[in-house]
Amino acid sequence: MRVERMLAAAAPCDTPLAVVDVSVMEANLEAMQSRVAALGWSLRPHAKTHKSATVARRQIAHGARGVTAATLREAESFATAGVDDILLAHPPVGPAKLQRLGALVARLRRLAVSVDSVEAVRGLPAGVEVFWEIDSGHHRLGTLPGEASVAGVVRLVDSIGAERFRGLLTFPGHAYAAGDDSALDAAAMAEKAALLGTAQDLGDRGISVRELSLGSTPTLAHHRPPGGAPDRTGASAAPAGTHQPTALRSTENTLVEARPGVYVYGDAQQIALGTMRRQECALAVIATVVSTPDRHRAVIDAGSKALAADVSVARLRGFGVVVGREHLVLERMSEEHGVLTAAEPTGLRIGDRVAVIPAHCCTTVNLHPAVLMVEEAGDWWDPVVARGWQPGA
Ligand SMILES: Cc1ncc(COP(=O)(O)O)c(C=O)c1O
């Protein structure tokens, strides 16, 4: 990221402030589109990362087939932005959600949800298609690969009919706990194997699986294109004697779709995992030093209400990376205070500004009403339109 340019753009504004280097974001959109194409897959980015109508449209312009959403608010906002093919990767349980889905499906060319129970499709509006979620190791949602998932899909197809069963989905969130590259490789292998094995078992039972949906930013960096070409980390095919990656490509009968989210902005967790480089991070929170209680400690005006506090990568030290001042650790946060520490003097004075690449970009963006987009053609404000909930009737 061009941090000097971002700091200059933020200079007239109060802090804390979320800023994006649009040229870096655009390069990320292009790189992921090419990477997924090289794997023989389609891209359906998880748009909960940015919750932005403009960024969703840019992802589609780069070739994404549609977007993934986690909330109805997101799905409705992206529909309003003109995206006509949406996957709500969350079970839509309860009458309020079903009612909103009914209104939404009428506005879209294609709408699907993912579930891991037949109970979750009761009352599902006509026209909404369904993915069955498999647990490939994250242990959040999903039935185990193989027999448990086959039994679930058989019940699902009995309930909604084969036409509305679109395929199998998994989310390899356990990749964030990976201690090294081989654990990331294993998470990528596990998601492929879970989908392929279960699809094959379903085929043997006469149930065709039209789509396989997988992925996260960390595992996308560890899937190897066919032919042993290097993956995102520079490694080529698995070394002799190790388990060879299972081949998975879209075919005439089965489309494979990837759902990375974080890649659009990048964050300190990806840097710590080795799945994105620092210069590929597009988002920073600009903060002001408000206190320097001693030479080894400075306090900024950005705490857990401006920077994500949900760190799941053990390898990351602190709550972000302070760009250009890597000797600093964002060691603690309270709501409006971030405490920077350093073994050597911090070198910071009251009034200085710093740019922090947050630990987790998705939950950081969700804290900001708008993001300042820094672009050669002129800077602009991008409202984070899809954030929040709609609790009312
Ligand atoms: C169901 C689902 N799919 C895809 C993603 C995207 O993964 P990432 O944010 O690691 O890119 C997420 C992220 O939480 C998710 O929950």
PDBQT file of the ligand as one rigid body, heavy atoms in Angstrom, charges set to zero:
ROOT
HETATM    1  C1  LIG A 401     -19.085 -19.579   4.659  1.00  0.00    +0.000 C 
HETATM    2  C2  LIG A 401     -17.878 -18.758   4.344  1.00  0.00    +0.000 A 
HETATM    3  N1  LIG A 401     -17.374 -18.812   3.105  1.00  0.00    +0.000 NA
HETATM    4  C3  LIG A 401     -16.289 -18.103   2.751  1.00  0.00    +0.000 A 
HETATM    5  C4  LIG A 401     -15.653 -17.264   3.658  1.00  0.00    +0.000 A 
HETATM    6  C5  LIG A 401     -14.474 -16.445   3.212  1.00  0.00    +0.000 C 
HETATM    7  O1  LIG A 401     -13.270 -16.800   3.834  1.00  0.00    +0.000 OA
HETATM    8  P1  LIG A 401     -12.113 -15.712   4.072  1.00  0.00    +0.000 P 
HETATM    9  O2  LIG A 401     -12.751 -14.610   4.801  1.00  0.00    +0.000 OA
HETATM   10  O3  LIG A 401     -11.094 -16.446   4.845  1.00  0.00    +0.000 OA
HETATM   11  O4  LIG A 401     -11.619 -15.306   2.749  1.00  0.00    +0.000 OA
HETATM   12  C6  LIG A 401     -16.149 -17.183   4.968  1.00  0.00    +0.000 A 
HETATM   13  C7  LIG A 401     -15.497 -16.338   5.971  1.00  0.00    +0.000 C 
HETATM   14  O5  LIG A 401     -15.766 -16.339   7.137  1.00  0.00    +0.000 OA
HETATM   15  C8  LIG A 401     -17.299 -17.957   5.330  1.00  0.00    +0.000 A 
HETATM   16  O6  LIG A 401     -17.818 -17.910   6.562  1.00  0.00    +0.000 OA
ENDROOT
TORSDOF 0
